[in-house]
Amino acid sequence: MTFVRNRWYVAAWDSEVDRAPLARTICGEPIVLWRKLDRSVVALRDACPHRLLPLSMGIKEGDSIRCRYHGLKVGPDGVAEEMPVKSERVNKSICATAYPIVERHRYVWIWIGEAAKADPDLIPDFWPCSTPGWTFDGGYSHIACDYRLVIDNLMDLTHETYVHSGSIGQHEINESPLETETRGDEVIVRRWMPGIEPPPFWRDALRSEGPVDRWQICHFLPPSSVLIDVGVAPVGAGATPEKHDQGVRGMVIDAMTPESETTTHYFWGMARNFDIHDTGFTARFKAQQGQVFNEDVEVLEAQQRSMNANPDMKLRAYSIDQGGVRARRIIDRLAKEPALAE
C-alpha cells in the first residue's frame, strides 16, 4: 500500500502528548512526540541518527532528548546538540527528521511528507469541535485493520441496523434512499428518514415521544477523515436535509490515521449542540459512544482477518457502498501524486 503523503494526519489527542516521549507509528514511519517547556509539541523520527535506537526510549533534558544507548543529545529541531564523547565537536549535520505540527480542534496534527509543503489550510475542517454552542469529546482505539475499511464502514451506515441494533440501528435506515455526491476531493452521502420512530439513543436525547425526522450525512475529507452529521427533530419542527438544528444534532468526528497496511489509529468522538453544559451526560455519552465503536471494531478486525485468510477473493461493492468506493478512488489518486502542485 502507498500512503497519501503531503497531507495532515491526527497524531494524537492534545491531552495524550506531554513532557514524556510518546511513540507512535504513522504511515509506516516511527515518530516520537513530546511537549517542550512552552507546551508546544515536538515530532521527530523515532530513531537516533547514530545507531537507530528509538529516541522514545531516551532521557528528556529540558526541551531536548538524549539517546539512552550512547548519549547523543538531539534538540527539538532534530539537530545534534552534544556528541557521545563530550569533548568531540558537535556535528550539526547529524539530524533526526523533524515533522511539522499544528494543534487544532483538540488534536495534534502531523504533516507526513515534504515539510516545506506543510500548509495548515489543508487541515480538515472539524468546525463543530471548535464552535461556540457545541461541546466535543471522544477517545482513541487501535484497530487491527486497513484504515480504508474504517472509511468504508463510516461512509455506509446501512450496517447500523445489524451491528448497532441495540442503540442507533433501525430497519428504516435500510428502507431510506441514499444520495451520493462528489465535490472535488470530498464525498458526501445523505440519508433522510422522515416520520419515523427514533431509536433508543436518539429518543433519550430528544426527551420526548412521537415520530421524528432523522438524518445521516456522511462527509469524507481527505486524506482519511469522516464527519457524520446525525440527529433527530420532532415531525413538524421544520427540519430539512439542508437545515436541521430544530431537534438534537450531533457531529460524529472520525479521524483514521494509518499505522501500517493493516493497523489503524482511530480517533473518534462526537460534537453536539444539546446539553452542552451537562458534564455527567458528556461522560455517559462518551461511554455509550465507545461501546458503539467497539461493536464496529469487532466487525472490522474480523473482516481484515477474513481478507487475510481469503487472498483470492475481492471486496464487492453494491449501491450502498458508493460513498466508500468514491473515497477510495480519491485516496488512490492522491497516493499516486508524488507531491502537491509546485
N, C-alpha and C positions, 0 to 999 in steps of 0.2 A: 504494500500500500504506500502511495505517495501522499503525504500530508499537505494540506494547504499552508504555504509559507506566506510571509509578509502579511500577516493578519494578527489581530489581538485575540488571545485566549484568556479565560479566567484561570489564574494560577492558584488562587486561594481566596477564602473569605478574609476580609481585613483583620478579623479577630484571630485568625489562625497564625498570623505572622507576628512574631515578637522578637525579642533580643536573641533567643536561642535559634540556631540554624534549623530550617525546615527543608527537608529533602523532598523533591517531587519530580517525577519524570513527565515531560510534556512533549508530545510529538516525537517520542523516542530519544529526547535529549535530557540527560540528568541535570537538574537545576537545584541550586540551594538558595534559599531566601532568608533574609533576616532584616530587622529594623535597626537603623542607626540611632544614635543618641537623640537626634532631632525628630525621630519617629518616621522618617522616610524609609522606603523599602529598597533593599539591595537584592539583585538577582544575578548570580554568576553561574557559569558552567560548574557542575559539581564534580570537579576533578582538579586536583592540584597540578599545575603545569610542570612540576618536577617529576614525580613518579606516579601521578594519577590517582593517589588515594583520594576518596571523596572528601571535599572540603567540609561537607556537613558533619564529618567526624572531628573537625578541627576545634581549636580553642579560640573563643572570641576574645579579642583585645581591643577595647574601645569600639570603633566602627570597623575594624579590620578583623581578619581571621588568620590564625597560624595553623599550618598543616601539622597534624599530630604525628606524622611519620618522621620527617627530618627538620621541621621547624621553619620552612619557608613561610614568610608572612606576606599576605596578599591584602591590598586595600580594597575598599568598597567599589572602586572603579575597576578592579580586576588586575591592577598593576602591582608587581612585586615591590614590597617596601623594605624587606630585610631578607638577606640570604641565609641559608642554613649555617654557614660559617660567618659569624657576625663581623669579622674583620674584612670579609670579602666585599668589594664594591658592588652595590646593588645594580643588577642588570634590569633596566626598565623595560626591556623587550620581552621579559618573561611575564606573560599575562594569562589570566583566565578570562574567557569570554564574558562580557557583561551584557545584560539584556535590558532594553527599555521597559520601564514600569510606569503604570498610571493607576492611581486609586480612584475608583468611581463606582457609584451605586452599591457601596459596601463590599465591593470586590477588589482584589488586586489583579490587574490585567497585565499580561506579559506579551511582548511582541516577539514572535518566532519568525526569524528571517533576517533581512539586512537592516541593521539598526538605523542607518541613515534614512530609511524609508518609513520609519515609525511615525504615523500620523494619528494623533489622538482623536481626530474627527471620524476615524474608521471604527472606533469602539461602538459596538451595538448599543442602540438607544433603549436602555431599560428604564424608561421615563417613570413608570409607576413606583420605582424604588426610591426616587428622589423628589417626588412631587408632593407639595402640601396637600393635606386631606387624604393621604394614603399612608398606610403602615406596611412594613415589609419585614419578613423573617424567613428563615429556611435552614437547610442543612446540607450535608455532604454525604455522598455514597461512592464507594469504589465498586465498579461493576466489571465483571469478567466477560465483556463482550465488546465488539466493534462499536465505536461511537455512532456510526451511521444507523445501527439497529435501534438505538435510542431515539434518534431523529425520526426514523420510520414510525416508531411507536407513538411519538408525540404529535406527528402530523396526521395520524389516523386514529381518532378517538372512538371508532367503532368498537375497539377492544374493551372499552369500559363496561359494556353490557355484560360481559362474561368475566373479565379479570377483576372488576371492581363492583360486583353485583350488590355488595352489602353497603355501599357508601354513595358513590356517584353514578353508578351504572343504571340504565333502564332501557327497555326494549324500544322506546320511542327514538333513541339515538339511531338504531338501525333502520328505522322507518322514515327518517328525515333525509331529504336530498342534500347533497354536498355541492358547493360551488368552489372551484379551484382557480386561482389567478396567479400569474407570474408577473412580478414587477421588477425588471432588471435582474438583480441577483437575489431577490426575495420572493418567497412563495407564501400565499395566503389561502387557507382553506376555511370556508364558512359553513356553519350548520345552524339553522334557525328552527326552533321547535315551539310553535305557538300552541297555547291552550292545553298544556299537559299537566299532569300531577308531578310535583317536584320529587326528586329522590331524597332519601333521608337527610343527607348533609345540607342540601340547599333549603329544605323545608325548615330545618332547625335554624339556619342562618337568617331566613326571612322572618321567622317567628310569626307566621300566620298560615292559615289553612286556605285551601282552594287552588284552582288551576293557575298556572303561571306561563309566561313566555320564557323560554330558556334559550341561551345561545352558547356556542363554542366557536371561537375564531382563532385558528392556529396560524402563527406568523413565523416563518423561518427567516432568520437573519444570518448571513454568512459570517464566519466560516462554520459555526456549529451551535447556534443558539435558537431556541424556540420560545416565543411568548404566546400564551394561550389566554385570550380574553374570555372569561366564563362568568355566568351568573344567571339569576332569575329575577323577574319582575311580575307582580300581580297582573293578570289579564285585565286590560283596560287602563293600565297605568300610563300607556303611551310609549312603551319601549319599542324600538325598531332595531333592525340589524345595524344601522348606521349610528344610532344614539340610544344608549341603554344604561343610564345612571339612575333610573327610577326605582330600582329594587336594591338587590345586593349584588355587587360586582367585584370580581377578583381578577388578578392577572397572574397566572402561573408562570414563574420565571425558571427557565431551564437553560443551563449552560453546560454543554458537553465538551470537555477538553480531552482529546485523545492522549492516552498514556503510551499505548503500543497499538499494534494492529488488532489486538483482541482484548484490550482493557481500557477503561474509561474513567476519568474523574467526572463525577456528576454532581454539579452544584445546583440544588433545587430550592425552590421557595415559592411563596405567594405574597403578592402585594394585594391589599384590599382597601376598599373605601367605606367600610362599615365597621362599627365597634372598634375604631382605631385606637381608643384610649383604654380599652379593656385588656390589661396585661394577662389576666387569667385566661381570657378567651384566646389570646395570641398563643399562649403555651399549649392549650388544648388543641387549638387549630394546627399548630406545628406538629404535635404528636400524631394527630389524625392524618395529616398530610404525609408524614413519614411512613405511616402504615400503608397508605395507598401506594406510595412509591416503592415500598418493599415488595408489594404484590407485583409491580412491574419488573423489579429486579429479578425475582424468581423466574418469571417468564423469559426475560431477555437472556439470562445466563443459560437457561435450558435450551433456548433457541441457538445460542452460539455453540454449545456442546453438540447439538444435533447437526449443525452445519459442519463442525469439525469431523463428526462421525460419518457424514454423508457428502464427501467432497465431489461426488459425481452428480449431485443434484443442485439445482439453482433455485433461488427465490423467484416466485411468480408474483406478478402484480395484477390486481383486479382494479375495478373502478375506485374502490375505497382507498387505494394506495397512491393515487395521483400526487398528493402532496409530497409524500416521501420520495417518489420517483423523480419529481421535478427538483427537489432539494438535492438529491444525489447527482443529478446531471450538472447542477451548478457547482457542487463540490468537485466533481471530476474535472470540469473545465478549469476551475480556479487552481486545482492541484497541478495541472499541466502548464500553467503560466509560470515561467521562470522568475518573474518579478512583476511588480506593478509597473504601469506605464512610466517610461523615463520622463 
